[in-house]
Amino acid sequence: MNDKRTEIIRDLISKQFKSLRAFAEHINMPYTTLRSMLERGVGNASVDNVFKVCRGLGISADRLEEMVEESDGLTRKDEKDIQKETGKYFKGIKVKIVMLHLMARMPMIEVKRIKS
């Protein structure tokens, strides 16, 4: 399962540590537990393990949730699919396609005019 929390944690681990095994040793967690947690998805892991991983990355569980909310909603697979599909186009066209894709996934918001 590749949920956004899992992707964020994978990215943070890869940026801060040379391998999953090195990170597992750093937080004193069996490598197989960490690997399983990332394969099944963070949402399926025990709360204790999620807290342990977050502490090891220097973030709180609340910050992880904020990072999920701040994310653009695209998964790695989405980004790769966009790159693959738009690879034959010019950069300007790629930007437009990515923007259209993002706009299609964004919830509609209402903008109210404030009188000044």
BAFI-882198 format. One record per residue: residue number from 1; residue in one letter; chain; x, y, z of N, C-alpha, C in turn. Coordinates in steps of 0.02 Angstrom, whole numbers, plus 50000, padded with zeros to 5 digits. Atoms other than C-alpha are relative to their C-alpha. Last residue first. Layout:
N
<i=NUM aa=A ch=A n.xx=X n.yy=Y n.zz=Z ca.xx=X ca.yy=Y ca.zz=Z c.xx=X c.yy=Y c.zz=Z>
...
***
This chain:
116
<i=116 aa=S ch=A n.xx=49949 n.yy=49964 n.zz=49961 ca.xx=49406 ca.yy=52359 ca.zz=50111 c.xx=49981 c.yy=50072 c.zz=50010>
<i=115 aa=K ch=A n.xx=50002 n.yy=49928 n.zz=50012 ca.xx=49268 ca.yy=52241 ca.zz=50060 c.xx=50052 c.yy=50034 c.zz=50042>
<i=114 aa=I ch=A n.xx=50005 n.yy=49964 n.zz=49937 ca.xx=49318 ca.yy=52059 ca.zz=50062 c.xx=50001 c.yy=50074 c.zz=49984>
<i=113 aa=R ch=A n.xx=49971 n.yy=49934 n.zz=50004 ca.xx=49281 ca.yy=51960 ca.zz=49906 c.xx=49989 c.yy=50036 c.zz=50066>
<i=112 aa=K ch=A n.xx=50047 n.yy=49946 n.zz=49985 ca.xx=49246 ca.yy=51779 ca.zz=49939 c.xx=50038 c.yy=50066 c.zz=49999>
<i=111 aa=V ch=A n.xx=49964 n.yy=49939 n.zz=49983 ca.xx=49342 ca.yy=51640 ca.zz=49854 c.xx=49949 c.yy=50055 c.zz=50011>
<i=110 aa=E ch=A n.xx=50038 n.yy=49940 n.zz=50013 ca.xx=49259 ca.yy=51471 ca.zz=49857 c.xx=50040 c.yy=50060 c.zz=50023>
<i=109 aa=I ch=A n.xx=50004 n.yy=49954 n.zz=49942 ca.xx=49369 ca.yy=51320 ca.zz=49845 c.xx=49960 c.yy=50062 c.zz=49978>
<i=108 aa=M ch=A n.xx=50022 n.yy=49933 n.zz=50018 ca.xx=49355 ca.yy=51171 ca.zz=49729 c.xx=49996 c.yy=50042 c.zz=50064>
<i=107 aa=P ch=A n.xx=50070 n.yy=49987 n.zz=49983 ca.xx=49455 ca.yy=51022 ca.zz=49785 c.xx=49983 c.yy=50071 c.zz=49981>
<i=106 aa=M ch=A n.xx=50009 n.yy=49954 n.zz=49944 ca.xx=49617 ca.yy=50997 ca.zz=49689 c.xx=49925 c.yy=50009 c.zz=50015>
<i=105 aa=R ch=A n.xx=50000 n.yy=50037 n.zz=49936 ca.xx=49638 ca.yy=50840 ca.zz=49583 c.xx=49986 c.yy=50046 c.zz=50060>
<i=104 aa=A ch=A n.xx=50053 n.yy=50051 n.zz=50001 ca.xx=49587 ca.yy=50917 ca.zz=49416 c.xx=49995 c.yy=49964 c.zz=50066>
<i=103 aa=M ch=A n.xx=50064 n.yy=49966 n.zz=49992 ca.xx=49693 ca.yy=51070 ca.zz=49454 c.xx=49942 c.yy=49951 c.zz=50001>
<i=102 aa=L ch=A n.xx=50007 n.yy=49978 n.zz=49931 ca.xx=49845 ca.yy=50962 ca.zz=49481 c.xx=49932 c.yy=50032 c.zz=50012>
<i=101 aa=H ch=A n.xx=50007 n.yy=50060 n.zz=49959 ca.xx=49823 ca.yy=50874 ca.zz=49315 c.xx=49989 c.yy=50019 c.zz=50073>
<i=100 aa=L ch=A n.xx=50068 n.yy=50025 n.zz=50012 ca.xx=49795 ca.yy=51039 ca.zz=49226 c.xx=49986 c.yy=49938 c.zz=50042>
<i=99 aa=M ch=A n.xx=50046 n.yy=49954 n.zz=49966 ca.xx=49953 ca.yy=51108 ca.zz=49307 c.xx=49927 c.yy=49977 c.zz=49991>
<i=98 aa=V ch=A n.xx=49996 n.yy=50013 n.zz=49928 ca.xx=50051 ca.yy=50954 ca.zz=49254 c.xx=49952 c.yy=50044 c.zz=50038>
<i=97 aa=I ch=A n.xx=50032 n.yy=50064 n.zz=49988 ca.xx=49989 ca.yy=50972 ca.zz=49076 c.xx=50001 c.yy=49984 c.zz=50074>
<i=96 aa=K ch=A n.xx=50072 n.yy=49992 n.zz=50008 ca.xx=50032 ca.yy=51157 ca.zz=49071 c.xx=49963 c.yy=49936 c.zz=50016>
<i=95 aa=V ch=A n.xx=50023 n.yy=49961 n.zz=49943 ca.xx=50207 ca.yy=51126 ca.zz=49140 c.xx=49924 c.yy=50008 c.zz=49998>
<i=94 aa=K ch=A n.xx=50000 n.yy=50044 n.zz=49941 ca.xx=50237 ca.yy=50989 ca.zz=49014 c.xx=49972 c.yy=50037 c.zz=50060>
<i=93 aa=I ch=A n.xx=50061 n.yy=50041 n.zz=50006 ca.xx=50184 ca.yy=51107 ca.zz=48873 c.xx=49996 c.yy=49953 c.zz=50060>
<i=92 aa=G ch=A n.xx=50058 n.yy=49957 n.zz=49987 ca.xx=50314 ca.yy=51232 ca.zz=48927 c.xx=49935 c.yy=49962 c.zz=49998>
<i=91 aa=K ch=A n.xx=50006 n.yy=49987 n.zz=49928 ca.xx=50448 ca.yy=51096 ca.zz=48936 c.xx=49938 c.yy=50042 c.zz=50017>
<i=90 aa=F ch=A n.xx=49955 n.yy=49947 n.zz=49976 ca.xx=50420 ca.yy=51038 ca.zz=48758 c.xx=49984 c.yy=50015 c.zz=50073>
<i=89 aa=Y ch=A n.xx=50021 n.yy=49931 n.zz=50011 ca.xx=50331 ca.yy=50875 ca.zz=48728 c.xx=50052 c.yy=50048 c.zz=50026>
<i=88 aa=K ch=A n.xx=49987 n.yy=49981 n.zz=50069 ca.xx=50396 ca.yy=50697 ca.zz=48703 c.xx=49982 c.yy=50073 c.zz=49985>
<i=87 aa=G ch=A n.xx=49929 n.yy=50000 n.zz=50017 ca.xx=50414 ca.yy=50663 ca.zz=48889 c.xx=50015 c.yy=50024 c.zz=49930>
<i=86 aa=T ch=A n.xx=49984 n.yy=49934 n.zz=50027 ca.xx=50234 ca.yy=50714 ca.zz=48925 c.xx=50073 c.yy=50004 c.zz=49977>
<i=85 aa=E ch=A n.xx=50048 n.yy=49977 n.zz=50050 ca.xx=50163 ca.yy=50541 ca.zz=48949 c.xx=50020 c.yy=50065 c.zz=49967>
<i=84 aa=K ch=A n.xx=50000 n.yy=50047 n.zz=50056 ca.xx=50316 ca.yy=50472 ca.zz=49038 c.xx=49956 c.yy=50025 c.zz=49943>
<i=83 aa=Q ch=A n.xx=49937 n.yy=49993 n.zz=50036 ca.xx=50339 ca.yy=50623 ca.zz=49149 c.xx=50002 c.yy=49957 c.zz=49938>
<i=82 aa=I ch=A n.xx=50001 n.yy=49935 n.zz=50033 ca.xx=50154 ca.yy=50622 ca.zz=49194 c.xx=50064 c.yy=50010 c.zz=49960>
<i=81 aa=D ch=A n.xx=50047 n.yy=50005 n.zz=50056 ca.xx=50159 ca.yy=50436 ca.zz=49231 c.xx=49998 c.yy=50065 c.zz=49961>
<i=80 aa=K ch=A n.xx=49967 n.yy=50038 n.zz=50052 ca.xx=50315 ca.yy=50459 ca.zz=49338 c.xx=49956 c.yy=49993 c.zz=49938>
<i=79 aa=E ch=A n.xx=49946 n.yy=49959 n.zz=50028 ca.xx=50232 ca.yy=50598 ca.zz=49437 c.xx=50036 c.yy=49964 c.zz=49944>
<i=78 aa=D ch=A n.xx=50030 n.yy=49946 n.zz=50040 ca.xx=50074 ca.yy=50496 ca.zz=49461 c.xx=50053 c.yy=50042 c.zz=49966>
<i=77 aa=K ch=A n.xx=50024 n.yy=50032 n.zz=50061 ca.xx=50177 ca.yy=50345 ca.zz=49517 c.xx=49967 c.yy=50052 c.zz=49955>
<i=76 aa=R ch=A n.xx=49943 n.yy=50012 n.zz=50043 ca.xx=50270 ca.yy=50453 ca.zz=49642 c.xx=49978 c.yy=49970 c.zz=49933>
<i=75 aa=T ch=A n.xx=49956 n.yy=50053 n.zz=49976 ca.xx=50103 ca.yy=50508 ca.zz=49712 c.xx=50060 c.yy=49995 c.zz=49953>
<i=74 aa=L ch=A n.xx=49973 n.yy=50046 n.zz=50050 ca.xx=50023 ca.yy=50675 ca.zz=49674 c.xx=50044 c.yy=49948 c.zz=50033>
<i=73 aa=G ch=A n.xx=50047 n.yy=50053 n.zz=50017 ca.xx=49914 ca.yy=50755 ca.zz=49807 c.xx=50025 c.yy=49952 c.zz=49948>
<i=72 aa=D ch=A n.xx=50041 n.yy=49982 n.zz=50057 ca.xx=50009 ca.yy=50918 ca.zz=49811 c.xx=49951 c.yy=49946 c.zz=49979>
<i=71 aa=S ch=A n.xx=49979 n.yy=50031 n.zz=50062 ca.xx=50076 ca.yy=50889 ca.zz=49984 c.xx=49951 c.yy=50016 c.zz=49944>
<i=70 aa=E ch=A n.xx=49965 n.yy=49951 n.zz=50042 ca.xx=50035 ca.yy=51014 ca.zz=50120 c.xx=50019 c.yy=49972 c.zz=49932>
<i=69 aa=E ch=A n.xx=50047 n.yy=49948 n.zz=50021 ca.xx=49904 ca.yy=50900 ca.zz=50199 c.xx=50032 c.yy=50051 c.zz=49953>
<i=68 aa=V ch=A n.xx=50048 n.yy=50032 n.zz=50044 ca.xx=50025 ca.yy=50753 ca.zz=50203 c.xx=49951 c.yy=50052 c.zz=49972>
<i=67 aa=M ch=A n.xx=49965 n.yy=50011 n.zz=50063 ca.xx=50161 ca.yy=50864 ca.zz=50275 c.xx=49954 c.yy=49966 c.zz=49949>
<i=66 aa=E ch=A n.xx=49997 n.yy=49936 n.zz=50034 ca.xx=50041 ca.yy=50922 ca.zz=50410 c.xx=50033 c.yy=49993 c.zz=49932>
<i=65 aa=E ch=A n.xx=50067 n.yy=49985 n.zz=50026 ca.xx=50005 ca.yy=50741 ca.zz=50454 c.xx=49998 c.yy=50067 c.zz=49963>
<i=64 aa=L ch=A n.xx=50011 n.yy=50045 n.zz=50057 ca.xx=50191 ca.yy=50706 ca.zz=50469 c.xx=49932 c.yy=50012 c.zz=49969>
<i=63 aa=R ch=A n.xx=49965 n.yy=49970 n.zz=50057 ca.xx=50208 ca.yy=50860 ca.zz=50579 c.xx=49992 c.yy=49956 c.zz=49938>
<i=62 aa=D ch=A n.xx=50040 n.yy=49944 n.zz=50022 ca.xx=50075 ca.yy=50791 ca.zz=50696 c.xx=50031 c.yy=50033 c.zz=49939>
<i=61 aa=A ch=A n.xx=50054 n.yy=50030 n.zz=50040 ca.xx=50169 ca.yy=50626 ca.zz=50705 c.xx=49955 c.yy=50056 c.zz=49974>
<i=60 aa=S ch=A n.xx=50053 n.yy=50029 n.zz=49959 ca.xx=50319 ca.yy=50728 ca.zz=50762 c.xx=49948 c.yy=49968 c.zz=49954>
<i=59 aa=I ch=A n.xx=50065 n.yy=49968 n.zz=50008 ca.xx=50476 ca.yy=50753 ca.zz=50660 c.xx=49951 c.yy=49968 c.zz=50049>
<i=58 aa=G ch=A n.xx=50000 n.yy=49932 n.zz=49973 ca.xx=50661 ca.yy=50719 ca.zz=50688 c.xx=49935 c.yy=50038 c.zz=49988>
<i=57 aa=L ch=A n.xx=49994 n.yy=49953 n.zz=50056 ca.xx=50670 ca.yy=50569 ca.zz=50572 c.xx=50000 c.yy=50073 c.zz=50024>
<i=56 aa=G ch=A n.xx=49937 n.yy=50013 n.zz=50033 ca.xx=50704 ca.yy=50450 ca.zz=50717 c.xx=50014 c.yy=50046 c.zz=49941>
<i=55 aa=R ch=A n.xx=49947 n.yy=49973 n.zz=49957 ca.xx=50561 ca.yy=50529 ca.zz=50813 c.xx=50069 c.yy=49991 c.zz=49968>
<i=54 aa=C ch=A n.xx=50003 n.yy=49927 n.zz=50002 ca.xx=50445 ca.yy=50495 ca.zz=50666 c.xx=50055 c.yy=50032 c.zz=50042>
<i=53 aa=V ch=A n.xx=49974 n.yy=49980 n.zz=50066 ca.xx=50501 ca.yy=50314 ca.zz=50653 c.xx=50001 c.yy=50076 c.zz=49995>
<i=52 aa=K ch=A n.xx=49929 n.yy=50015 n.zz=49999 ca.xx=50474 ca.yy=50284 ca.zz=50840 c.xx=50034 c.yy=50023 c.zz=49935>
<i=51 aa=F ch=A n.xx=49967 n.yy=49950 n.zz=49958 ca.xx=50305 ca.yy=50370 ca.zz=50836 c.xx=50076 c.yy=49991 c.zz=49999>
<i=50 aa=V ch=A n.xx=50004 n.yy=49936 n.zz=50037 ca.xx=50250 ca.yy=50261 ca.zz=50690 c.xx=50035 c.yy=50055 c.zz=50039>
<i=49 aa=N ch=A n.xx=49951 n.yy=50001 n.zz=50054 ca.xx=50314 ca.yy=50106 ca.zz=50779 c.xx=50000 c.yy=50064 c.zz=49959>
<i=48 aa=D ch=A n.xx=49933 n.yy=49997 n.zz=49971 ca.xx=50219 ca.yy=50147 ca.zz=50939 c.xx=50054 c.yy=50002 c.zz=49945>
<i=47 aa=V ch=A n.xx=49988 n.yy=49930 n.zz=49982 ca.xx=50060 ca.yy=50184 ca.zz=50841 c.xx=50071 c.yy=50007 c.zz=50028>
<i=46 aa=S ch=A n.xx=50019 n.yy=49983 n.zz=49932 ca.xx=50067 ca.yy=50010 ca.zz=50765 c.xx=50018 c.yy=50074 c.zz=50014>
<i=45 aa=A ch=A n.xx=49948 n.yy=50013 n.zz=49950 ca.xx=50076 ca.yy=50001 ca.zz=50577 c.xx=49975 c.yy=50018 c.zz=50070>
<i=44 aa=N ch=A n.xx=50011 n.yy=50066 n.zz=49972 ca.xx=49929 ca.yy=49987 ca.zz=50457 c.xx=50050 c.yy=49982 c.zz=50055>
<i=43 aa=G ch=A n.xx=50066 n.yy=50003 n.zz=49968 ca.xx=49920 ca.yy=50173 ca.zz=50419 c.xx=49984 c.yy=49932 c.zz=50031>
<i=42 aa=V ch=A n.xx=49993 n.yy=49974 n.zz=49932 ca.xx=50107 ca.yy=50172 ca.zz=50386 c.xx=49933 c.yy=49996 c.zz=50037>
<i=41 aa=G ch=A n.xx=50026 n.yy=49932 n.zz=49991 ca.xx=50081 ca.yy=50064 ca.zz=50233 c.xx=50002 c.yy=50020 c.zz=50073>
<i=40 aa=R ch=A n.xx=50072 n.yy=50004 n.zz=49985 ca.xx=50099 ca.yy=49877 ca.zz=50206 c.xx=49968 c.yy=50069 c.zz=50006>
<i=39 aa=E ch=A n.xx=50034 n.yy=50038 n.zz=50053 ca.xx=50268 ca.yy=49890 ca.zz=50118 c.xx=49925 c.yy=49999 c.zz=50010>
<i=38 aa=L ch=A n.xx=50000 n.yy=49960 n.zz=50061 ca.xx=50334 ca.yy=50030 ca.zz=50229 c.xx=49966 c.yy=49964 c.zz=49942>
<i=37 aa=M ch=A n.xx=50040 n.yy=49940 n.zz=49988 ca.xx=50285 ca.yy=49941 ca.zz=50390 c.xx=49994 c.yy=50042 c.zz=49936>
<i=36 aa=S ch=A n.xx=50070 n.yy=50021 n.zz=50001 ca.xx=50353 ca.yy=49776 ca.zz=50325 c.xx=49953 c.yy=50061 c.zz=50008>
<i=35 aa=R ch=A n.xx=50016 n.yy=50017 n.zz=50070 ca.xx=50521 ca.yy=49856 ca.zz=50287 c.xx=49926 c.yy=49981 c.zz=49993>
<i=34 aa=L ch=A n.xx=50002 n.yy=49938 n.zz=50038 ca.xx=50527 ca.yy=49937 ca.zz=50459 c.xx=49978 c.yy=49986 c.zz=49928>
<i=33 aa=T ch=A n.xx=50059 n.yy=49963 n.zz=49976 ca.xx=50482 ca.yy=49774 ca.zz=50547 c.xx=49992 c.yy=50064 c.zz=49960>
<i=32 aa=T ch=A n.xx=50059 n.yy=50032 n.zz=50029 ca.xx=50607 ca.yy=49676 ca.zz=50440 c.xx=49935 c.yy=50034 c.zz=50022>
<i=31 aa=Y ch=A n.xx=50007 n.yy=49980 n.zz=50070 ca.xx=50745 ca.yy=49799 ca.zz=50484 c.xx=49936 c.yy=49971 c.zz=49969>
<i=30 aa=P ch=A n.xx=49979 n.yy=50051 n.zz=50048 ca.xx=50718 ca.yy=49769 ca.zz=50669 c.xx=49986 c.yy=50023 c.zz=49928>
<i=29 aa=M ch=A n.xx=50059 n.yy=50038 n.zz=50021 ca.xx=50699 ca.yy=49935 ca.zz=50759 c.xx=50024 c.yy=49945 c.zz=49952>
<i=28 aa=N ch=A n.xx=50003 n.yy=50063 n.zz=49962 ca.xx=50837 ca.yy=50019 ca.zz=50859 c.xx=49935 c.yy=49961 c.zz=49986>
<i=27 aa=I ch=A n.xx=50058 n.yy=49995 n.zz=49954 ca.xx=50803 ca.yy=50191 ca.zz=50785 c.xx=49990 c.yy=49937 c.zz=50041>
<i=26 aa=H ch=A n.xx=50000 n.yy=49935 n.zz=49966 ca.xx=50976 ca.yy=50207 ca.zz=50706 c.xx=49943 c.yy=50005 c.zz=50051>
<i=25 aa=E ch=A n.xx=49951 n.yy=50006 n.zz=49946 ca.xx=50980 ca.yy=50021 ca.zz=50662 c.xx=50001 c.yy=50064 c.zz=50042>
<i=24 aa=A ch=A n.xx=50027 n.yy=50048 n.zz=49951 ca.xx=50819 ca.yy=50039 ca.zz=50564 c.xx=50047 c.yy=49992 c.zz=50059>
<i=23 aa=F ch=A n.xx=50050 n.yy=49964 n.zz=49961 ca.xx=50889 ca.yy=50195 ca.zz=50479 c.xx=49971 c.yy=49954 c.zz=50054>
<i=22 aa=A ch=A n.xx=49964 n.yy=49952 n.zz=49957 ca.xx=51045 ca.yy=50102 ca.zz=50424 c.xx=49951 c.yy=50038 c.zz=50044>
<i=21 aa=R ch=A n.xx=49968 n.yy=50039 n.zz=49947 ca.xx=50937 ca.yy=49957 ca.zz=50359 c.xx=50037 c.yy=50046 c.zz=50048>
<i=20 aa=L ch=A n.xx=50051 n.yy=50017 n.zz=49950 ca.xx=50828 ca.yy=50076 ca.zz=50262 c.xx=50030 c.yy=49963 c.zz=50059>
<i=19 aa=S ch=A n.xx=50043 n.yy=50058 n.zz=50015 ca.xx=50983 ca.yy=50141 ca.zz=50176 c.xx=49946 c.yy=49992 c.zz=50053>
<i=18 aa=K ch=A n.xx=49976 n.yy=50032 n.zz=50061 ca.xx=51107 ca.yy=50286 ca.zz=50164 c.xx=49957 c.yy=49940 c.zz=49980>
<i=17 aa=F ch=A n.xx=49962 n.yy=50060 n.zz=49985 ca.xx=51010 ca.yy=50392 ca.zz=50287 c.xx=50019 c.yy=49965 c.zz=49935>
<i=16 aa=Q ch=A n.xx=49960 n.yy=49995 n.zz=49939 ca.xx=50941 ca.yy=50569 ca.zz=50289 c.xx=50045 c.yy=49941 c.zz=50014>
<i=15 aa=K ch=A n.xx=49962 n.yy=49937 n.zz=49998 ca.xx=50871 ca.yy=50594 ca.zz=50114 c.xx=50048 c.yy=50002 c.zz=50059>
<i=14 aa=S ch=A n.xx=49950 n.yy=50002 n.zz=50054 ca.xx=50817 ca.yy=50412 ca.zz=50090 c.xx=50043 c.yy=50063 c.zz=49999>
<i=13 aa=I ch=A n.xx=49947 n.yy=50049 n.zz=49984 ca.xx=50733 ca.yy=50411 ca.zz=50260 c.xx=50054 c.yy=50002 c.zz=49947>
<i=12 aa=L ch=A n.xx=49959 n.yy=49973 n.zz=49945 ca.xx=50639 ca.yy=50572 ca.zz=50224 c.xx=50057 c.yy=49953 c.zz=50018>
<i=11 aa=D ch=A n.xx=49959 n.yy=49945 n.zz=50026 ca.xx=50579 ca.yy=50506 ca.zz=50055 c.xx=50046 c.yy=50029 c.zz=50054>
<i=10 aa=R ch=A n.xx=49948 n.yy=50028 n.zz=50044 ca.xx=50520 ca.yy=50341 ca.zz=50129 c.xx=50048 c.yy=50055 c.zz=49975>
<i=9 aa=I ch=A n.xx=49951 n.yy=50032 n.zz=49956 ca.xx=50428 ca.yy=50434 ca.zz=50269 c.xx=50057 c.yy=49970 c.zz=49958>
<i=8 aa=I ch=A n.xx=49963 n.yy=49946 n.zz=49966 ca.xx=50342 ca.yy=50548 ca.zz=50143 c.xx=50054 c.yy=49969 c.zz=50044>
<i=7 aa=E ch=A n.xx=49955 n.yy=49969 n.zz=50049 ca.xx=50293 ca.yy=50399 ca.zz=50034 c.xx=50043 c.yy=50055 c.zz=50033>
<i=6 aa=T ch=A n.xx=49946 n.yy=50048 n.zz=50014 ca.xx=50222 ca.yy=50305 ca.zz=50183 c.xx=50051 c.yy=50030 c.zz=49952>
<i=5 aa=R ch=A n.xx=49957 n.yy=50002 n.zz=49941 ca.xx=50121 ca.yy=50455 ca.zz=50239 c.xx=50061 c.yy=49955 c.zz=49988>
<i=4 aa=K ch=A n.xx=49957 n.yy=49941 n.zz=50000 ca.xx=50055 ca.yy=50478 ca.zz=50061 c.xx=50047 c.yy=50001 c.zz=50061>
<i=3 aa=D ch=A n.xx=50036 n.yy=49940 n.zz=49981 ca.xx=49987 ca.yy=50301 ca.zz=50049 c.xx=50050 c.yy=50058 c.zz=50006>
<i=2 aa=N ch=A n.xx=49959 n.yy=49940 n.zz=50004 ca.xx=50074 ca.yy=50167 ca.zz=49950 c.xx=49958 c.yy=50061 c.zz=50016>
<i=1 aa=M ch=A n.xx=50043 n.yy=49941 n.zz=50000 ca.xx=50000 ca.yy=50000 ca.zz=50000 c.xx=50045 c.yy=50062 c.zz=50000>
***
